[in-house]
Amino acid sequence: MSDILNLIPSWQILLAAGVFGALWGSFANVVIVRWPREMSVVKPASHCFSCKTPVKFYDNIPVLSYIILRGKCRHCGAPFSFRYAAVELCMGLLSVGVAQVTLVGSSDPLLGLAAYFIWFFFVWALVTVAMIDLEHYLIPDVIVLPGIVVGLSANIFVLRNGMWEYVVATVVAYAAIRLLFIDGYRLLTGRAGMGEGDAKLLAMFGAFLGYEGVLFALFAGALQGTIVGVVMILVRRKDGDLNEPVFEEEVDEDGEPLEPDERFGKARVPFGPFLALGALEYIFVGEHFLRAYAIALGHFMYDLQNMF
Ligand SMILES: [Zn+2]
């Protein structure tokens, strides 16, 4: 089996990974649309939301069908959201990236294949969670909790990275976010600084990436989230919305203001997509980034010592 895998040219591996990723991107779309609305992800088959005509298999090819049909239903011409094709394309490209890192030129192709499936699962979960959080301001337990189990099992039993680092990173990540950004923050300010879902998501990062990855994703995510938040405020100001509060008062069905806890769930910018982005950056560039940072820090400390 190992020998056979070694004989496959890398372009074929990457092409297969791209197709595999796009197909799972197609399934991610189903989960993103249906799960938050409490619909089955299996039945019924994909259909047009406008005319209800089931989408034929030859019109359901990831990315390509969107281009061929120019983003419209073949029967009634109702437009399909570009988001479907974007998620499929994104998953395809991420899958190629994961295959490049794990499979191409791997000295142990079987282990490489196992690593590919583990990291692709993680990447799939990140994109799916980010898209759901972006639209519904919630992070589904149904993805994150099994994700923690998969991440820990993979690191301990398949990748043989030892047991404690990942278990400790998972538990500490969750406990730290709860104590500092949820319960502690609420004690000081009367509202939670982060959601419960964010804490579980970071626990999943701990299970897959270890403590270094959790810290990287948290800081990279917070930094990018802050930049986007500031840009949004500036854009609104430019549009002349200066008098309008950036965070509107949330009300329930009876027009009563929501409790701070409930309100947090609808903060204008969800944090989950930025955390997911931070985790992706860690997988693909984090190691190089941290190494460069360590070297820069080393130079700095050296210069500092020579100064005195
Ligand atoms: Zn239609």
Residues whose N, C-alpha, C, O or C-beta is under 5 A from the ligand:
A	BS01	ZN	C48 S50 C51 K52 C73 H75 C76 G77 A78
